[in-house]
Amino acid sequence: MKVFTARHPEPSGPDDFCFALEGELVTMPMHVCADPACGCGSSMAGLVSAQATTGFTVTELDMSFTEYVSALRDGFTRQGWWANERDDEWLITEAVGLARAAEQLPVGMPLGIDQGEIYFRVTAP
């Protein structure tokens, strides 16, 4: 299954950072604030570290969709975003959205995100 994983941003700029663990599953931020100086709108969140990164990629992992949902549930529970079984519909919707987005992108391509829009990180020729 194709999933999003943390990766050090390349190419990197002055606003890039990677506090997440290299290779950990990442998700869209749960909350994006209105402060343009904050990096929450340009980063993904690590499920294990609960830390952000402006760089990520698509990785092919040997996991089922059910295992992916379980990994998301575990991460969101540790971070306080998932409360109980009543949130299952939200969790499945999140998992489907992430899986569909990852499936459309090539494995290994450096990626970034800006206000929910994923883009390819490329260097100018």
C-alpha positions as CSV (number, residue, x, y, z in Angstrom):
1,M,0.0,0.0,0.0
2,K,1.2,3.5,-0.8
3,V,1.4,5.8,2.2
4,F,2.9,9.2,3.1
5,T,6.1,9.0,5.2
6,A,8.4,11.6,6.7
7,R,11.5,12.7,4.7
8,H,14.0,15.5,5.2
9,P,13.0,18.2,2.8
10,E,14.9,18.3,-0.5
11,P,15.5,20.7,-1.9
12,S,15.3,22.6,1.3
13,G,14.7,26.3,2.0
14,P,15.0,28.6,5.0
15,D,11.4,27.7,6.1
16,D,11.9,23.9,5.9
17,F,12.2,21.6,8.9
18,C,12.0,17.9,9.8
19,F,11.3,17.2,13.5
20,A,9.5,14.0,12.6
21,L,11.3,10.6,12.4
22,E,12.6,9.8,9.0
23,G,10.3,7.2,7.5
24,E,7.4,7.4,10.0
25,L,3.8,7.6,8.7
26,V,2.6,11.2,8.4
27,T,-0.8,12.8,8.1
28,M,-2.3,16.1,7.2
29,P,-2.3,18.5,10.1
30,M,-5.3,18.3,12.4
31,H,-5.4,22.1,12.8
32,V,-4.0,24.9,10.8
33,C,-3.7,28.3,12.5
34,A,-4.1,31.7,10.9
35,D,-0.5,32.8,11.8
36,P,1.4,33.0,8.5
37,A,4.7,32.7,10.4
38,C,3.7,29.3,11.8
39,G,4.7,26.2,9.8
40,C,1.5,24.2,10.5
41,G,0.0,25.0,7.1
42,S,3.1,23.8,5.3
43,S,3.9,20.5,7.2
44,M,2.7,17.0,7.8
45,A,2.5,15.4,11.2
46,G,4.3,12.3,12.3
47,L,2.1,9.6,13.9
48,V,4.8,8.3,16.2
49,S,6.8,11.4,17.1
50,A,3.8,13.8,16.9
51,Q,6.3,16.2,15.3
52,A,6.1,18.1,12.0
53,T,8.0,18.0,8.7
54,T,7.8,20.1,5.6
55,G,9.2,17.2,3.6
56,F,7.6,13.8,3.0
57,T,7.3,11.2,0.3
58,V,5.2,8.3,-0.9
59,T,6.4,4.9,0.3
60,E,5.2,1.5,-0.6
61,L,4.7,-0.5,2.6
62,D,3.5,-4.1,3.1
63,M,0.4,-3.3,5.0
64,S,-3.3,-3.7,4.5
65,F,-5.8,-0.9,4.6
66,T,-7.1,-2.3,7.9
67,E,-3.5,-2.1,9.3
68,Y,-3.2,1.4,8.0
69,V,-6.4,2.5,9.8
70,S,-5.1,0.8,13.0
71,A,-1.8,2.7,12.7
72,L,-3.7,6.0,12.3
73,R,-6.0,5.2,15.2
74,D,-3.0,4.4,17.4
75,G,-1.2,7.6,16.5
76,F,-4.3,9.8,16.8
77,T,-5.1,8.3,20.2
78,R,-1.6,9.0,21.5
79,Q,-1.9,12.6,20.3
80,G,-5.4,13.1,21.7
81,W,-7.2,13.5,18.3
82,W,-9.2,10.2,18.4
83,A,-11.5,9.8,21.4
84,N,-13.5,6.6,20.9
85,E,-15.4,4.3,18.5
86,R,-17.8,7.1,17.6
87,D,-15.0,8.7,15.7
88,D,-14.6,5.7,13.4
89,E,-16.4,7.4,10.5
90,W,-14.0,10.3,10.7
91,L,-11.0,8.0,11.0
92,I,-12.0,5.9,8.0
93,T,-12.6,9.1,5.9
94,E,-9.2,10.4,6.9
95,A,-7.5,7.1,6.0
96,V,-9.3,6.8,2.6
97,G,-8.4,10.4,1.7
98,L,-4.7,9.9,2.6
99,A,-4.5,6.5,0.8
100,R,-6.2,7.9,-2.4
101,A,-3.8,10.9,-2.4
102,A,-0.7,8.7,-1.9
103,E,-1.9,6.2,-4.6
104,Q,-1.9,8.9,-7.3
105,L,1.8,9.9,-6.6
106,P,5.1,8.3,-7.5
107,V,7.0,6.4,-4.8
108,G,10.1,8.3,-3.6
109,M,9.3,11.7,-5.0
110,P,10.1,14.5,-2.6
111,L,6.8,16.2,-1.7
112,G,5.7,19.3,0.2
113,I,2.3,20.7,1.3
114,D,0.9,24.2,1.4
115,Q,-2.5,24.8,3.0
116,G,-3.6,21.2,2.2
117,E,-2.3,21.1,-1.4
118,I,0.4,18.6,-2.0
119,Y,3.1,19.5,-4.5
120,F,6.3,18.1,-6.0
121,R,9.5,19.6,-4.5
122,V,11.8,20.2,-7.4
123,T,14.9,22.3,-8.0
124,A,14.9,24.9,-10.7
125,P,17.0,23.9,-13.8
